[in-house]
Amino acid sequence: MHGEYKVPGGKLVVVDLDVEGGELRNTRVAGDFFLEPDEALDAINGALNGAPADTNAPGLAARIEAALPEGTVMYGLTSEGIGVAVRRALAHATDWTDYDWQLIHEGPQPPALHMALDEVLTQEVAAGRRPPTLRVWEWASPSVIIGSFQSLANEVDAQGAARHGIDVVRRISGGGAMFVEPGNTITYSLSVPDALVQGLSFQDSYAYLDDWVLGALADMGIKAWYQPLNDIATDAGKIAGAAQKRTVAPGGGPGAVLHHVTMSYDI
């Protein structure tokens, strides 16, 4: 079995292993991380070998921490990250490069249509009828988007919104209300197979699915980082918020995750 996990803000962890008699065997940890002393890698592999195959990531991390030589230094690597990579191997998780992605970037659309597209496209991925999809949104009008569990009456002055020509729509994911307007907001959606985030906790999946955009921002000279639970931040503060929705296809398809992010840059 093979699993990979890029530690948020760190390096890639790769784990290959077998399961025999319900226990981890022949565990081999590798990656582009830094680790001192060299003997620490043998200690990590030894700590994982013999662990029950149903041990969760924190439990695996605890075994590793207990086995590390005194003075061990990990750079770009964490015990928790190794545990996640093991769980991804056991869950037969996939990687970004395992798929042919579809990019959708159309002209401005009404806010309600954007919400509907998110739901329909993710359902299609969940059913296995379309590939993983990255959709970049263009907004046709200003809008307030509220989370699936929020109260409209508590969050929005509906009369004030109508007076200013602001649409109010509800999305299928949780989280808080946000204001968007044309030309001042970047929004994108990832509709991905559930296998891409197998072995990750909900919190880890946010960091994992945000990591590529952090790299893109860095290429533009913007130092940004993932801020738990669901934000992207810079030295100037929060610049983006993410939300997710898990979808199970009717009839037992593979399932999918909707991960959408809004960055407001000039409001």
C-alpha positions as CSV (number, residue, x, y, z in Angstrom):
1,M,0.0,0.0,0.0
2,H,1.2,3.5,-0.8
3,G,0.2,6.8,0.7
4,E,1.4,10.4,0.3
5,Y,0.7,13.6,2.3
6,K,2.2,17.0,2.0
7,V,2.6,18.5,5.5
8,P,1.0,22.0,5.4
9,G,3.8,24.5,5.1
10,G,6.3,21.6,5.0
11,K,7.4,18.7,2.9
12,L,6.1,15.5,1.2
13,V,5.8,12.4,3.3
14,V,5.5,9.1,1.4
15,V,4.7,5.8,3.2
16,D,4.7,2.3,1.7
17,L,3.5,-0.6,3.9
18,D,1.8,-4.0,4.1
19,V,-0.8,-5.2,6.5
20,E,-0.4,-8.7,7.9
21,G,-2.7,-10.1,10.6
22,G,-4.3,-6.8,11.2
23,E,-1.0,-5.0,11.9
24,L,1.3,-2.7,9.9
25,R,4.4,-4.5,8.5
26,N,7.3,-3.6,6.2
27,T,6.6,0.1,6.8
28,R,8.9,2.5,4.9
29,V,8.7,6.2,5.4
30,A,10.4,8.5,2.8
31,G,10.1,12.0,1.4
32,D,11.9,15.3,0.7
33,F,11.9,16.3,4.4
34,F,14.9,16.9,6.7
35,L,15.5,14.7,9.8
36,E,18.3,14.4,12.3
37,P,19.8,12.1,13.4
38,D,19.6,9.5,10.6
39,E,18.7,6.8,13.1
40,A,15.4,8.6,13.7
41,L,14.1,7.2,10.5
42,D,14.7,3.6,11.7
43,A,12.9,4.6,14.9
44,I,9.9,5.9,13.0
45,N,9.6,2.8,10.9
46,G,10.0,0.6,13.9
47,A,7.3,2.5,15.8
48,L,4.9,2.0,13.0
49,N,5.6,-1.7,12.4
50,G,3.3,-3.8,14.6
51,A,0.8,-1.0,15.1
52,P,-2.8,-2.2,14.7
53,A,-4.0,-1.3,11.2
54,D,-7.0,0.6,12.7
55,T,-4.9,3.0,14.7
56,N,-5.9,6.6,13.9
57,A,-3.4,9.3,12.9
58,P,-3.0,10.8,16.4
59,G,-2.4,7.3,17.8
60,L,0.3,6.6,15.2
61,A,1.9,10.0,15.9
62,A,2.0,9.1,19.6
63,R,3.8,5.9,18.9
64,I,6.4,7.8,16.7
65,E,6.9,10.5,19.4
66,A,7.6,7.8,22.0
67,A,10.2,6.1,19.8
68,L,12.2,9.1,18.6
69,P,15.7,9.4,19.9
70,E,16.3,12.3,22.3
71,G,17.2,15.5,20.4
72,T,15.5,14.5,17.2
73,V,14.9,17.4,14.8
74,M,12.2,17.3,12.2
75,Y,12.2,20.0,9.5
76,G,9.3,19.9,7.0
77,L,8.0,16.8,8.8
78,T,5.8,16.0,11.7
79,S,4.7,12.9,13.5
80,E,1.1,13.8,12.8
81,G,1.9,14.1,9.1
82,I,3.4,10.7,9.0
83,G,0.3,9.3,10.7
84,V,-1.9,10.9,8.1
85,A,0.2,9.5,5.3
86,V,-0.2,6.0,6.8
87,R,-3.9,6.4,7.1
88,R,-4.1,7.6,3.4
89,A,-2.1,4.5,2.4
90,L,-4.6,2.2,4.3
91,A,-7.5,4.0,2.7
92,H,-6.1,3.7,-0.8
93,A,-6.3,7.5,-1.1
94,T,-5.6,9.1,-4.5
95,D,-3.4,12.1,-5.4
96,W,-3.9,15.3,-7.4
97,T,-1.9,13.8,-10.3
98,D,-4.0,10.6,-10.5
99,Y,-6.7,12.5,-12.4
100,D,-7.4,14.4,-15.6
101,W,-8.9,17.6,-14.4
102,Q,-11.5,19.8,-16.0
103,L,-11.3,23.6,-15.8
104,I,-14.4,25.7,-16.1
105,H,-14.1,29.4,-16.4
106,E,-17.1,31.1,-17.9
107,G,-18.4,34.6,-18.0
108,P,-20.3,36.3,-15.2
109,Q,-23.3,34.3,-13.9
110,P,-26.1,35.1,-11.4
111,P,-25.3,34.1,-7.8
112,A,-28.2,31.6,-7.6
113,L,-26.8,29.8,-10.7
114,H,-23.4,29.6,-9.1
115,M,-24.9,27.9,-6.1
116,A,-26.8,25.4,-8.3
117,L,-23.7,24.7,-10.4
118,D,-21.7,23.8,-7.3
119,E,-24.3,21.3,-6.2
120,V,-24.9,19.7,-9.6
121,L,-21.2,19.4,-10.6
122,T,-20.3,17.9,-7.3
123,Q,-23.1,15.4,-7.6
124,E,-21.8,14.5,-11.0
125,V,-18.3,13.9,-9.6
126,A,-19.8,11.9,-6.8
127,A,-21.6,9.6,-9.2
128,G,-18.5,9.1,-11.3
129,R,-20.0,10.8,-14.3
130,R,-17.4,13.6,-14.6
131,P,-13.8,14.1,-13.7
132,P,-12.5,16.3,-10.8
133,T,-13.4,19.9,-11.7
134,L,-11.9,23.3,-10.9
135,R,-14.4,26.0,-11.6
136,V,-13.5,29.7,-11.4
137,W,-16.5,32.0,-10.8
138,E,-17.3,35.4,-12.3
139,W,-20.1,37.3,-10.4
140,A,-22.8,39.0,-12.4
141,S,-24.2,41.0,-9.5
142,P,-23.4,41.8,-5.8
143,S,-24.7,39.3,-3.4
144,V,-24.7,38.0,0.2
145,I,-24.1,34.3,0.4
146,I,-25.2,32.6,3.6
147,G,-24.2,29.2,5.0
148,S,-26.5,26.3,4.9
149,F,-27.2,26.4,8.6
150,Q,-27.5,30.1,9.1
151,S,-30.7,32.0,9.9
152,L,-31.6,34.5,7.1
153,A,-33.4,36.8,9.6
154,N,-30.4,36.9,11.9
155,E,-27.7,37.4,9.2
156,V,-29.2,39.8,6.6
157,D,-31.3,42.9,6.5
158,A,-33.4,41.6,3.6
159,Q,-35.1,45.0,3.0
160,G,-31.7,46.8,2.9
161,A,-30.3,44.2,0.6
162,A,-33.2,44.6,-1.8
163,R,-32.9,48.4,-1.6
164,H,-29.3,48.2,-2.8
165,G,-29.9,45.6,-5.4
166,I,-28.0,42.9,-3.5
167,D,-29.1,39.3,-4.1
168,V,-29.3,36.9,-1.1
169,V,-28.7,33.3,-1.7
170,R,-27.9,30.2,0.4
171,R,-25.1,27.7,-0.5
172,I,-25.0,24.0,0.3
173,S,-21.9,24.3,2.6
174,G,-21.7,25.5,6.1
175,G,-19.8,28.5,7.4
176,G,-20.7,32.2,7.7
177,A,-22.2,34.8,5.4
178,M,-20.0,36.7,2.9
179,F,-20.5,39.7,0.6
180,V,-19.3,39.5,-3.0
181,E,-19.4,41.9,-5.9
182,P,-18.2,41.8,-9.5
183,G,-14.6,42.6,-10.2
184,N,-13.6,42.6,-6.5
185,T,-13.8,38.9,-5.6
186,I,-12.1,35.7,-6.6
187,T,-14.1,32.6,-6.1
188,Y,-13.3,29.0,-7.1
189,S,-14.7,25.6,-6.5
190,L,-13.1,22.2,-6.4
191,S,-15.4,19.3,-6.9
192,V,-13.2,16.2,-6.2
193,P,-13.7,12.5,-5.6
194,D,-13.9,11.5,-2.0
195,A,-10.8,9.3,-2.5
196,L,-8.6,12.4,-2.8
197,V,-9.1,13.2,0.9
198,Q,-9.3,9.7,2.2
199,G,-7.4,9.3,5.4
200,L,-7.6,13.0,6.3
201,S,-9.6,14.6,9.1
202,F,-12.0,17.4,8.1
203,Q,-9.4,20.0,9.3
204,D,-6.6,18.3,7.4
205,S,-8.7,18.2,4.3
206,Y,-9.1,22.0,4.3
207,A,-5.3,22.5,4.5
208,Y,-4.7,19.8,1.9
209,L,-7.2,21.3,-0.6
210,D,-5.9,24.9,0.0
211,D,-2.2,24.0,-0.4
212,W,-2.1,24.5,-4.2
213,V,-3.5,28.0,-4.0
214,L,-0.9,29.0,-1.3
215,G,1.8,28.0,-3.8
216,A,0.1,30.1,-6.5
217,L,0.0,33.1,-4.2
218,A,3.7,32.6,-3.3
219,D,4.5,32.7,-7.0
220,M,2.8,36.1,-7.1
221,G,4.9,37.3,-4.2
222,I,2.1,37.0,-1.6
223,K,3.1,35.2,1.6
224,A,0.0,33.4,2.7
225,W,-0.8,30.5,5.0
226,Y,-3.6,28.2,6.0
227,Q,-5.3,29.4,9.2
228,P,-7.4,26.7,10.9
229,L,-10.2,26.0,10.6
230,N,-11.0,27.3,7.1
231,D,-9.2,30.6,6.4
232,I,-6.2,31.8,4.3
233,A,-4.3,34.6,6.0
234,T,-1.4,37.0,5.3
235,D,0.4,39.5,7.6
236,A,-2.4,41.9,6.8
237,G,-5.1,39.5,8.1
238,K,-7.6,37.1,6.6
239,I,-7.9,37.2,2.8
240,A,-10.0,34.2,2.1
241,G,-12.4,31.7,3.6
242,A,-13.2,28.1,2.6
243,A,-16.2,25.9,3.1
244,Q,-16.9,22.2,2.2
245,K,-19.8,19.8,1.6
246,R,-19.6,16.0,1.4
247,T,-21.8,14.4,-1.2
248,V,-22.8,10.8,-1.5
249,A,-24.2,9.8,-4.9
250,P,-27.6,8.2,-5.2
251,G,-27.1,4.5,-5.9
252,G,-23.8,4.3,-4.1
253,G,-21.3,6.2,-6.3
254,P,-17.8,7.0,-5.1
255,G,-18.8,10.2,-3.4
256,A,-17.3,13.6,-3.7
257,V,-16.2,16.7,-1.8
258,L,-17.1,20.3,-2.7
259,H,-14.4,22.8,-1.5
260,H,-15.0,26.4,-2.4
261,V,-13.0,29.5,-1.5
262,T,-13.7,33.2,-1.8
263,M,-11.0,35.8,-1.8
264,S,-12.1,39.4,-1.5
265,Y,-9.3,41.7,-2.6
266,D,-10.9,45.2,-3.2
267,I,-14.1,45.8,-1.2
